[in-house]
Amino acid sequence: MHSPASQQPPLPAPPSHQSSLRSGACLGLLRPLAATAVSMAAGLLTLLPMQGQAQVQLQLHCGGTLVEARGSAQRQRLMAKLAFSLALEAEAARSAEALATLQLRLDAVRRQLQSLAVADLQVSGPSTWTGRNSRITASLQVSGKLEPRHYQSLVREVGGLAGVRLAPVTGQADPAEDRASSQALLGAAYQDALRQAKQLAAVMGLRQVRPLQVQLEAMPQPYLLKSAAADAAAAAQPFNADELSPPTDRLSLQASFCLQ
């Protein structure tokens, strides 16, 4: 194992803390990392997605102590839209009757959603099955997006229609901010891993911390949801979209450092 010819500069500091990650929008920091890898004399810095590890074998050179640190970051974003979905059902003794009732109920749902200026409206094809007492149930799914100010109307006016079952509503951020948000989150996750490596180096009495490898872990975007029940009792205060959990993005990475 050989010592590096020179100490490499740290990666760029993260941008503003007001953004977070959306999948595939972090190329802004990939290029500086790759350039650093080329310039290293005796070490190799790589930034690879986790799914690429099985295809690329790397030999890391460190003339000191090799350590690994896991960095993570998350950010809340402003809510720009509400994404909703609902199930619509109708029951009758025969399939034709159940489908006819379902069609009438869908028409009522469409009219109400149109009054709320719903966007990206999607309606699945209907399906039928035999339930209790040999009665036929016909159902379909409806989804779309609307502005947060229409949350109360969605819950009470749409959710109160016959045959409607609302699913939890999710908040969505403005996609125009995805790229800047991605860069900020990636930088914050790397700085978290680098901070851990520096703390360990200080404990060991070492001064140099050189990055060798960074592996990104694709993370889902979980939402903490507040359910909107269509058959809930009337309350004094309206359903408020501001009480929903904001869109939250997360990112984790595994970084290898050489301590000297």
Secondary structure as the mmCIF struct_conf table of DSSP 4:
data_model
#
loop_
_struct_conf.conf_type_id
_struct_conf.id
_struct_conf.beg_label_comp_id
_struct_conf.beg_label_asym_id
_struct_conf.beg_label_seq_id
_struct_conf.end_label_comp_id
_struct_conf.end_label_asym_id
_struct_conf.end_label_seq_id
BEND BEND1 ALA A 5 SER A 6
HELX_LH_PP_P HELX_LH_PP_P1 GLN A 7 PRO A 14
TURN_TY1_P TURN_TY1_P1 HIS A 17 GLN A 18
TURN_TY1_P TURN_TY1_P2 SER A 23 GLY A 24
HELX_RH_AL_P HELX_RH_AL_P1 LEU A 27 SER A 39
BEND BEND2 ALA A 41 ALA A 42
STRN STRN1 THR A 46 PRO A 49
HELX_RH_3T_P HELX_RH_3T_P1 MET A 50 GLY A 52
TURN_TY1_P TURN_TY1_P3 GLN A 53 GLN A 55
BEND BEND3 GLY A 63 GLY A 64
STRN STRN2 THR A 65 GLN A 76
STRN STRN3 LYS A 81 ALA A 92
BEND BEND4 ALA A 93 ARG A 94
HELX_RH_AL_P HELX_RH_AL_P2 SER A 95 SER A 115
TURN_TY1_P TURN_TY1_P4 LEU A 116 ALA A 117
STRN STRN4 ALA A 119 VAL A 123
HELX_LH_PP_P HELX_LH_PP_P2 SER A 124 PRO A 126
STRN STRN5 SER A 127 THR A 130
HELX_RH_3T_P HELX_RH_3T_P2 ARG A 132 SER A 134
STRN STRN6 ILE A 136 LEU A 146
HELX_RH_3T_P HELX_RH_3T_P3 PRO A 148 HIS A 150
HELX_RH_AL_P HELX_RH_AL_P3 TYR A 151 SER A 153
HELX_RH_PI_P HELX_RH_PI_P1 LEU A 154 VAL A 158
TURN_TY1_P TURN_TY1_P5 GLY A 159 GLY A 160
BEND BEND5 LEU A 161 LEU A 161
TURN_TY1_P TURN_TY1_P6 ALA A 162 GLY A 163
STRN STRN7 VAL A 164 LEU A 166
HELX_LH_PP_P HELX_LH_PP_P3 ALA A 167 PRO A 168
STRN STRN8 VAL A 169 VAL A 169
STRN STRN9 THR A 170 GLN A 172
HELX_RH_3T_P HELX_RH_3T_P4 PRO A 175 GLU A 177
HELX_RH_AL_P HELX_RH_AL_P4 ASP A 178 MET A 204
TURN_TY1_P TURN_TY1_P7 GLY A 205 GLY A 205
STRN STRN10 VAL A 209 GLU A 217
STRN STRN11 LYS A 226 LYS A 226
TURN_TY1_P TURN_TY1_P8 ALA A 230 ASP A 231
HELX_LH_PP_P HELX_LH_PP_P4 ALA A 232 ALA A 234
BEND BEND6 ALA A 236 GLN A 237
HELX_LH_PP_P HELX_LH_PP_P5 PRO A 238 PHE A 239
HELX_RH_3T_P HELX_RH_3T_P5 ALA A 241 GLU A 243
BEND BEND7 LEU A 244 LEU A 244
HELX_LH_PP_P HELX_LH_PP_P6 SER A 245 PRO A 247
STRN STRN12 THR A 248 LEU A 259
#
